[in-house]
Amino acid sequence: MALDYLTADTQEVKDALACIADAERALQAAERNYRPVICGERYMTGDEVCEYLHISPRTLQTLRDMRRIPFTSVGERLIIYPESGIQGILQENCRAAQTL
């Protein structure tokens, strides 16, 4: 009677480890893309706003200091920005392209 042992070289173990690696990649992607909804509103971090608007963190701070962009302070160091507020500011300041 032959005994079957599971080792790191058996196909079953390789398949199981591949499935675990796939699940880990999927969870990491979900974590990167997760933005929680607070009271029905989606909020963005400062880094996300800078990337979305193609501005520097210093420009974002200036816009915040001048109250030109909506934000909420959570605690002492965390500042979040409502996604609908950012899109509203973009629509308010959108101008038609000029032809030469």
N, CA, C and O atoms as a GROMACS GRO file, in nm:
protein
  400
    1MET      N    1   0.085  -0.117   0.000
    1MET     CA    2   0.000   0.000   0.000
    1MET      C    3   0.089   0.123   0.000
    1MET      O    4   0.171   0.143   0.090
    2ALA      N    5   0.074   0.205  -0.102
    2ALA     CA    6   0.156   0.326  -0.115
    2ALA      C    7   0.094   0.440  -0.035
    2ALA      O    8  -0.028   0.457  -0.032
    3LEU      N    9   0.179   0.516   0.027
    3LEU     CA   10   0.132   0.632   0.104
    3LEU      C   11   0.153   0.758   0.023
    3LEU      O   12   0.258   0.777  -0.039
    4ASP      N   13   0.053   0.845   0.023
    4ASP     CA   14   0.065   0.973  -0.046
    4ASP      C   15   0.096   1.081   0.057
    4ASP      O   16   0.020   1.103   0.152
    5TYR      N   17   0.207   1.146   0.039
    5TYR     CA   18   0.246   1.254   0.128
    5TYR      C   19   0.236   1.386   0.053
    5TYR      O   20   0.265   1.394  -0.067
    6LEU      N   21   0.193   1.488   0.124
    6LEU     CA   22   0.189   1.622   0.066
    6LEU      C   23   0.321   1.693   0.098
    6LEU      O   24   0.359   1.707   0.214
    7THR      N   25   0.387   1.734  -0.006
    7THR     CA   26   0.510   1.812   0.010
    7THR      C   27   0.496   1.940  -0.071
    7THR      O   28   0.398   1.958  -0.142
    8ALA      N   29   0.592   2.027  -0.060
    8ALA     CA   30   0.588   2.154  -0.134
    8ALA      C   31   0.596   2.131  -0.285
    8ALA      O   32   0.564   2.220  -0.363
    9ASP      N   33   0.639   2.011  -0.326
    9ASP     CA   34   0.653   1.981  -0.468
    9ASP      C   35   0.529   1.916  -0.529
    9ASP      O   36   0.522   1.903  -0.651
   10THR      N   37   0.432   1.876  -0.447
   10THR     CA   38   0.312   1.812  -0.502
   10THR      C   39   0.221   1.917  -0.566
   10THR      O   40   0.217   2.033  -0.525
   11GLN      N   41   0.149   1.873  -0.667
   11GLN     CA   42   0.064   1.964  -0.743
   11GLN      C   43  -0.048   2.023  -0.658
   11GLN      O   44  -0.084   2.140  -0.676
   12GLU      N   45  -0.104   1.946  -0.566
   12GLU     CA   46  -0.212   1.996  -0.480
   12GLU      C   47  -0.165   2.115  -0.395
   12GLU      O   48  -0.236   2.214  -0.380
   13VAL      N   49  -0.046   2.104  -0.340
   13VAL     CA   50   0.009   2.212  -0.258
   13VAL      C   51   0.040   2.334  -0.345
   13VAL      O   52   0.014   2.447  -0.304
   14LYS      N   53   0.095   2.312  -0.463
   14LYS     CA   54   0.124   2.423  -0.554
   14LYS      C   55  -0.004   2.496  -0.593
   14LYS      O   56  -0.007   2.619  -0.598
   15ASP      N   57  -0.111   2.420  -0.622
   15ASP     CA   58  -0.239   2.481  -0.659
   15ASP      C   59  -0.297   2.562  -0.542
   15ASP      O   60  -0.348   2.672  -0.562
   16ALA      N   61  -0.289   2.506  -0.422
   16ALA     CA   62  -0.342   2.575  -0.305
   16ALA      C   63  -0.264   2.705  -0.279
   16ALA      O   64  -0.325   2.807  -0.248
   17LEU      N   65  -0.134   2.701  -0.292
   17LEU     CA   66  -0.052   2.821  -0.271
   17LEU      C   67  -0.079   2.926  -0.379
   17LEU      O   68  -0.076   3.045  -0.350
   18ALA      N   69  -0.106   2.883  -0.501
   18ALA     CA   70  -0.139   2.976  -0.610
   18ALA      C   71  -0.273   3.044  -0.581
   18ALA      O   72  -0.288   3.164  -0.605
   19CYS      N   73  -0.370   2.968  -0.531
   19CYS     CA   74  -0.500   3.026  -0.496
   19CYS      C   75  -0.486   3.127  -0.382
   19CYS      O   76  -0.551   3.232  -0.384
   20ILE      N   77  -0.404   3.096  -0.286
   20ILE     CA   78  -0.381   3.189  -0.174
   20ILE      C   79  -0.315   3.317  -0.224
   20ILE      O   80  -0.351   3.426  -0.181
   21ALA      N   81  -0.219   3.304  -0.314
   21ALA     CA   82  -0.151   3.422  -0.371
   21ALA      C   83  -0.249   3.507  -0.450
   21ALA      O   84  -0.244   3.630  -0.442
   22ASP      N   85  -0.338   3.443  -0.528
   22ASP     CA   86  -0.439   3.517  -0.603
   22ASP      C   87  -0.533   3.592  -0.510
   22ASP      O   88  -0.566   3.709  -0.534
   23ALA      N   89  -0.576   3.527  -0.404
   23ALA     CA   90  -0.665   3.591  -0.308
   23ALA      C   91  -0.596   3.708  -0.240
   23ALA      O   92  -0.658   3.812  -0.217
   24GLU      N   93  -0.469   3.693  -0.208
   24GLU     CA   94  -0.393   3.802  -0.145
   24GLU      C   95  -0.384   3.922  -0.239
   24GLU      O   96  -0.401   4.036  -0.194
   25ARG      N   97  -0.358   3.899  -0.367
   25ARG     CA   98  -0.352   4.009  -0.464
   25ARG      C   99  -0.487   4.078  -0.477
   25ARG      O  100  -0.493   4.201  -0.486
   26ALA      N  101  -0.594   4.002  -0.479
   26ALA     CA  102  -0.728   4.060  -0.490
   26ALA      C  103  -0.761   4.145  -0.367
   26ALA      O  104  -0.819   4.253  -0.381
   27LEU      N  105  -0.725   4.098  -0.250
   27LEU     CA  106  -0.750   4.175  -0.127
   27LEU      C  107  -0.667   4.302  -0.123
   27LEU      O  108  -0.716   4.407  -0.079
   28GLN      N  109  -0.544   4.296  -0.168
   28GLN     CA  110  -0.460   4.415  -0.171
   28GLN      C  111  -0.515   4.518  -0.269
   28GLN      O  112  -0.512   4.637  -0.240
   29ALA      N  113  -0.564   4.474  -0.384
   29ALA     CA  114  -0.624   4.566  -0.481
   29ALA      C  115  -0.751   4.630  -0.424
   29ALA      O  116  -0.774   4.749  -0.441
   30ALA      N  117  -0.832   4.551  -0.356
   30ALA     CA  118  -0.953   4.604  -0.295
   30ALA      C  119  -0.919   4.706  -0.187
   30ALA      O  120  -0.987   4.808  -0.175
   31GLU      N  121  -0.816   4.680  -0.109
   31GLU     CA  122  -0.775   4.774  -0.004
   31GLU      C  123  -0.725   4.906  -0.064
   31GLU      O  124  -0.755   5.012  -0.011
   32ARG      N  125  -0.651   4.900  -0.175
   32ARG     CA  126  -0.602   5.021  -0.240
   32ARG      C  127  -0.717   5.106  -0.294
   32ARG      O  128  -0.710   5.229  -0.290
   33ASN      N  129  -0.820   5.042  -0.344
   33ASN     CA  130  -0.930   5.113  -0.411
   33ASN      C  131  -1.047   5.144  -0.320
   33ASN      O  132  -1.144   5.206  -0.364
   34TYR      N  133  -1.041   5.105  -0.194
   34TYR     CA  134  -1.154   5.123  -0.104
   34TYR      C  135  -1.164   5.267  -0.056
   34TYR      O  136  -1.067   5.324  -0.006
   35ARG      N  137  -1.281   5.325  -0.074
   35ARG     CA  138  -1.311   5.457  -0.019
   35ARG      C  139  -1.443   5.446   0.056
   35ARG      O  140  -1.547   5.424  -0.006
   36PRO      N  141  -1.440   5.460   0.188
   36PRO     CA  142  -1.564   5.441   0.264
   36PRO      C  143  -1.666   5.553   0.238
   36PRO      O  144  -1.629   5.665   0.204
   37VAL      N  145  -1.792   5.520   0.254
   37VAL     CA  146  -1.901   5.615   0.240
   37VAL      C  147  -1.941   5.658   0.380
   37VAL      O  148  -1.969   5.574   0.466
   38ILE      N  149  -1.944   5.788   0.404
   38ILE     CA  150  -1.983   5.843   0.534
   38ILE      C  151  -2.109   5.925   0.512
   38ILE      O  152  -2.105   6.027   0.443
   39CYS      N  153  -2.219   5.882   0.572
   39CYS     CA  154  -2.349   5.951   0.558
   39CYS      C  155  -2.385   5.970   0.411
   39CYS      O  156  -2.435   6.076   0.372
   40GLY      N  157  -2.362   5.871   0.330
   40GLY     CA  158  -2.398   5.876   0.189
   40GLY      C  159  -2.301   5.954   0.101
   40GLY      O  160  -2.326   5.967  -0.018
   41GLU      N  161  -2.194   6.005   0.156
   41GLU     CA  162  -2.096   6.085   0.080
   41GLU      C  163  -1.964   6.010   0.074
   41GLU      O  164  -1.918   5.954   0.174
   42ARG      N  165  -1.903   6.010  -0.043
   42ARG     CA  166  -1.769   5.951  -0.057
   42ARG      C  167  -1.666   6.060  -0.034
   42ARG      O  168  -1.680   6.172  -0.084
   43TYR      N  169  -1.564   6.028   0.042
   43TYR     CA  170  -1.459   6.125   0.075
   43TYR      C  171  -1.326   6.081   0.014
   43TYR      O  172  -1.301   5.962  -0.004
   44MET      N  173  -1.243   6.180  -0.016
   44MET     CA  174  -1.112   6.155  -0.074
   44MET      C  175  -1.004   6.206   0.021
   44MET      O  176  -1.028   6.299   0.098
   45THR      N  177  -0.888   6.144   0.017
   45THR     CA  178  -0.774   6.194   0.095
   45THR      C  179  -0.708   6.308   0.018
   45THR      O  180  -0.740   6.332  -0.098
   46GLY      N  181  -0.617   6.377   0.083
   46GLY     CA  182  -0.543   6.485   0.018
   46GLY      C  183  -0.463   6.436  -0.102
   46GLY      O  184  -0.458   6.503  -0.205
   47ASP      N  185  -0.401   6.319  -0.089
   47ASP     CA  186  -0.324   6.263  -0.200
   47ASP      C  187  -0.414   6.233  -0.320
   47ASP      O  188  -0.377   6.258  -0.434
   48GLU      N  189  -0.532   6.180  -0.293
   48GLU     CA  190  -0.626   6.151  -0.401
   48GLU      C  191  -0.673   6.278  -0.471
   48GLU      O  192  -0.685   6.281  -0.593
   49VAL      N  193  -0.700   6.383  -0.392
   49VAL     CA  194  -0.743   6.511  -0.450
   49VAL      C  195  -0.631   6.570  -0.535
   49VAL      O  196  -0.656   6.618  -0.646
   50CYS      N  197  -0.509   6.568  -0.485
   50CYS     CA  198  -0.395   6.621  -0.562
   50CYS      C  199  -0.380   6.546  -0.694
   50CYS      O  200  -0.357   6.608  -0.798
   51GLU      N  201  -0.393   6.416  -0.690
   51GLU     CA  202  -0.381   6.337  -0.813
   51GLU      C  203  -0.498   6.367  -0.907
   51GLU      O  204  -0.478   6.380  -1.028
   52TYR      N  205  -0.618   6.378  -0.853
   52TYR     CA  206  -0.738   6.402  -0.932
   52TYR      C  207  -0.735   6.539  -1.000
   52TYR      O  208  -0.774   6.552  -1.116
   53LEU      N  209  -0.687   6.641  -0.928
   53LEU     CA  210  -0.684   6.777  -0.981
   53LEU      C  211  -0.550   6.814  -1.046
   53LEU      O  212  -0.537   6.922  -1.104
   54HIS      N  213  -0.452   6.726  -1.036
   54HIS     CA  214  -0.317   6.752  -1.089
   54HIS      C  215  -0.257   6.878  -1.026
   54HIS      O  216  -0.209   6.968  -1.095
   55ILE      N  217  -0.261   6.881  -0.892
   55ILE     CA  218  -0.204   6.994  -0.818
   55ILE      C  219  -0.109   6.940  -0.712
   55ILE      O  220  -0.110   6.820  -0.681
   56SER      N  221  -0.028   7.030  -0.656
   56SER     CA  222   0.066   6.990  -0.551
   56SER      C  223  -0.004   6.997  -0.415
   56SER      O  224  -0.107   7.062  -0.402
   57PRO      N  225   0.052   6.930  -0.314
   57PRO     CA  226  -0.004   6.940  -0.180
   57PRO      C  227  -0.006   7.084  -0.128
   57PRO      O  228  -0.097   7.122  -0.054
   58ARG      N  229   0.093   7.164  -0.167
   58ARG     CA  230   0.096   7.304  -0.123
   58ARG      C  231  -0.020   7.383  -0.185
   58ARG      O  232  -0.080   7.466  -0.117
   59THR      N  233  -0.051   7.357  -0.312
   59THR     CA  234  -0.164   7.424  -0.376
   59THR      C  235  -0.294   7.381  -0.310
   59THR      O  236  -0.384   7.464  -0.291
   60LEU      N  237  -0.306   7.255  -0.275
   60LEU     CA  238  -0.425   7.207  -0.206
   60LEU      C  239  -0.439   7.277  -0.072
   60LEU      O  240  -0.550   7.316  -0.033
   61GLN      N  241  -0.329   7.294   0.000
   61GLN     CA  242  -0.334   7.365   0.128
   61GLN      C  243  -0.377   7.509   0.108
   61GLN      O  244  -0.455   7.562   0.187
   62THR      N  245  -0.327   7.574   0.004
   62THR     CA  246  -0.366   7.713  -0.025
   62THR      C  247  -0.516   7.721  -0.055
   62THR      O  248  -0.584   7.811  -0.005
   63LEU      N  249  -0.566   7.629  -0.135
   63LEU     CA  250  -0.710   7.627  -0.165
   63LEU      C  251  -0.792   7.606  -0.038
   63LEU      O  252  -0.898   7.665  -0.021
   64ARG      N  253  -0.742   7.522   0.049
   64ARG     CA  254  -0.809   7.496   0.176
   64ARG      C  255  -0.804   7.619   0.266
   64ARG      O  256  -0.905   7.654   0.327
   65ASP      N  257  -0.688   7.684   0.275
   65ASP     CA  258  -0.674   7.804   0.358
   65ASP      C  259  -0.764   7.918   0.311
   65ASP      O  260  -0.815   7.995   0.392
   66MET      N  261  -0.782   7.928   0.179
   66MET     CA  262  -0.866   8.034   0.122
   66MET      C  263  -1.014   7.993   0.118
   66MET      O  264  -1.098   8.069   0.071
   67ARG      N  265  -1.044   7.874   0.168
   67ARG     CA  266  -1.180   7.820   0.170
   67ARG      C  267  -1.240   7.810   0.030
   67ARG      O  268  -1.360   7.832   0.012
   68ARG      N  269  -1.159   7.776  -0.068
   68ARG     CA  270  -1.204   7.761  -0.206
   68ARG      C  271  -1.244   7.618  -0.237
   68ARG      O  272  -1.302   7.589  -0.342
   69ILE      N  273  -1.214   7.527  -0.144
   69ILE     CA  274  -1.241   7.386  -0.165
   69ILE      C  275  -1.301   7.329  -0.036
   69ILE      O  276  -1.250   7.357   0.073
   70PRO      N  277  -1.409   7.249  -0.046
   70PRO     CA  278  -1.471   7.196   0.076
   70PRO      C  279  -1.385   7.086   0.139
   70PRO      O  280  -1.325   7.004   0.069
   71PHE      N  281  -1.381   7.084   0.271
   71PHE     CA  282  -1.304   6.982   0.342
   71PHE      C  283  -1.361   6.962   0.481
   71PHE      O  284  -1.439   7.044   0.530
   72THR      N  285  -1.322   6.853   0.543
   72THR     CA  286  -1.360   6.822   0.680
   72THR      C  287  -1.236   6.777   0.754
   72THR      O  288  -1.161   6.692   0.704
   73SER      N  289  -1.213   6.832   0.872
   73SER     CA  290  -1.101   6.789   0.956
   73SER      C  291  -1.150   6.680   1.049
   73SER      O  292  -1.251   6.696   1.119
   74VAL      N  293  -1.079   6.569   1.049
   74VAL     CA  294  -1.111   6.459   1.138
   74VAL      C  295  -0.991   6.443   1.231
   74VAL      O  296  -0.885   6.399   1.188
   75GLY      N  297  -1.008   6.479   1.353
   75GLY     CA  298  -0.895   6.477   1.445
   75GLY      C  299  -0.804   6.595   1.417
   75GLY      O  300  -0.847   6.695   1.360
   76GLU      N  301  -0.680   6.583   1.456
   76GLU     CA  302  -0.586   6.693   1.439
   76GLU      C  303  -0.514   6.690   1.305
   76GLU      O  304  -0.478   6.796   1.253
   77ARG      N  305  -0.491   6.572   1.248
   77ARG     CA  306  -0.405   6.564   1.130
   77ARG      C  307  -0.473   6.510   1.004
   77ARG      O  308  -0.416   6.518   0.896
   78LEU      N  309  -0.592   6.457   1.016
   78LEU     CA  310  -0.658   6.398   0.900
   78LEU      C  311  -0.758   6.496   0.841
   78LEU      O  312  -0.847   6.546   0.911
   79ILE      N  313  -0.745   6.524   0.714
   79ILE     CA  314  -0.836   6.612   0.641
   79ILE      C  315  -0.889   6.534   0.523
   79ILE      O  316  -0.813   6.477   0.444
   80ILE      N  317  -1.023   6.531   0.510
   80ILE     CA  318  -1.085   6.460   0.399
   80ILE      C  319  -1.170   6.558   0.319
   80ILE      O  320  -1.213   6.661   0.370
   81TYR      N  321  -1.193   6.523   0.193
   81TYR     CA  322  -1.260   6.612   0.098
   81TYR      C  323  -1.378   6.538   0.036
   81TYR      O  324  -1.360   6.428  -0.015
   82PRO      N  325  -1.498   6.597   0.038
   82PRO     CA  326  -1.613   6.528  -0.022
   82PRO      C  327  -1.599   6.524  -0.174
   82PRO      O  328  -1.572   6.626  -0.238
   83GLU      N  329  -1.617   6.407  -0.231
   83GLU     CA  330  -1.600   6.389  -0.374
   83GLU      C  331  -1.699   6.476  -0.452
   83GLU      O  332  -1.662   6.535  -0.554
   84SER      N  333  -1.823   6.485  -0.406
   84SER     CA  334  -1.922   6.567  -0.477
   84SER      C  335  -1.885   6.715  -0.469
   84SER      O  336  -1.912   6.789  -0.563
   85GLY      N  337  -1.825   6.759  -0.360
   85GLY     CA  338  -1.781   6.898  -0.347
   85GLY      C  339  -1.668   6.931  -0.443
   85GLY      O  340  -1.665   7.040  -0.500
   86ILE      N  341  -1.576   6.838  -0.461
   86ILE     CA  342  -1.465   6.859  -0.555
   86ILE      C  343  -1.519   6.867  -0.698
   86ILE      O  344  -1.480   6.953  -0.775
   87GLN      N  345  -1.610   6.775  -0.731
   87GLN     CA  346  -1.669   6.777  -0.865
   87GLN      C  347  -1.752   6.903  -0.887
   87GLN      O  348  -1.756   6.957  -0.998
   88GLY      N  349  -1.820   6.951  -0.782
   88GLY     CA  350  -1.898   7.074  -0.793
   88GLY      C  351  -1.809   7.195  -0.821
   88GLY      O  352  -1.844   7.280  -0.903
   89ILE      N  353  -1.696   7.203  -0.753
   89ILE     CA  354  -1.601   7.312  -0.776
   89ILE      C  355  -1.551   7.308  -0.921
   89ILE      O  356  -1.538   7.412  -0.985
   90LEU      N  357  -1.523   7.189  -0.971
   90LEU     CA  358  -1.477   7.176  -1.110
   90LEU      C  359  -1.585   7.224  -1.208
   90LEU      O  360  -1.554   7.293  -1.305
   91GLN      N  361  -1.710   7.188  -1.183
   91GLN     CA  362  -1.818   7.230  -1.273
   91GLN      C  363  -1.842   7.380  -1.266
   91GLN      O  364  -1.869   7.443  -1.368
   92GLU      N  365  -1.832   7.438  -1.147
   92GLU     CA  366  -1.850   7.583  -1.132
   92GLU      C  367  -1.743   7.662  -1.207
   92GLU      O  368  -1.771   7.769  -1.261
   93ASN      N  369  -1.623   7.609  -1.210
   93ASN     CA  370  -1.512   7.681  -1.270
   93ASN      C  371  -1.478   7.636  -1.412
   93ASN      O  372  -1.375   7.675  -1.467
   94CYS      N  373  -1.563   7.554  -1.469
   94CYS     CA  374  -1.538   7.505  -1.605
   94CYS      C  375  -1.574   7.615  -1.705
   94CYS      O  376  -1.681   7.676  -1.698
   95ARG      N  377  -1.483   7.637  -1.798
   95ARG     CA  378  -1.506   7.736  -1.904
   95ARG      C  379  -1.497   7.668  -2.039
   95ARG      O  380  -1.424   7.571  -2.056
   96ALA      N  381  -1.572   7.721  -2.133
   96ALA     CA  382  -1.569   7.664  -2.267
   96ALA      C  383  -1.434   7.693  -2.332
   96ALA      O  384  -1.372   7.797  -2.307
   97ALA      N  385  -1.389   7.603  -2.416
   97ALA     CA  386  -1.263   7.621  -2.485
   97ALA      C  387  -1.279   7.732  -2.590
   97ALA      O  388  -1.385   7.746  -2.652
   98GLN      N  389  -1.176   7.808  -2.607
   98GLN     CA  390  -1.178   7.916  -2.705
   98GLN      C  391  -1.108   7.870  -2.832
   98GLN      O  392  -1.002   7.807  -2.827
   99THR      N  393  -1.167   7.903  -2.944
   99THR     CA  394  -1.102   7.871  -3.071
   99THR      C  395  -1.028   7.993  -3.122
   99THR      O  396  -1.073   8.106  -3.103
  100LEU      N  397  -0.916   7.972  -3.184
  100LEU     CA  398  -0.834   8.084  -3.234
  100LEU      C  399  -0.866   8.114  -3.378
  100LEU      O  400  -0.807   8.205  -3.436
   0.00000   0.00000   0.00000
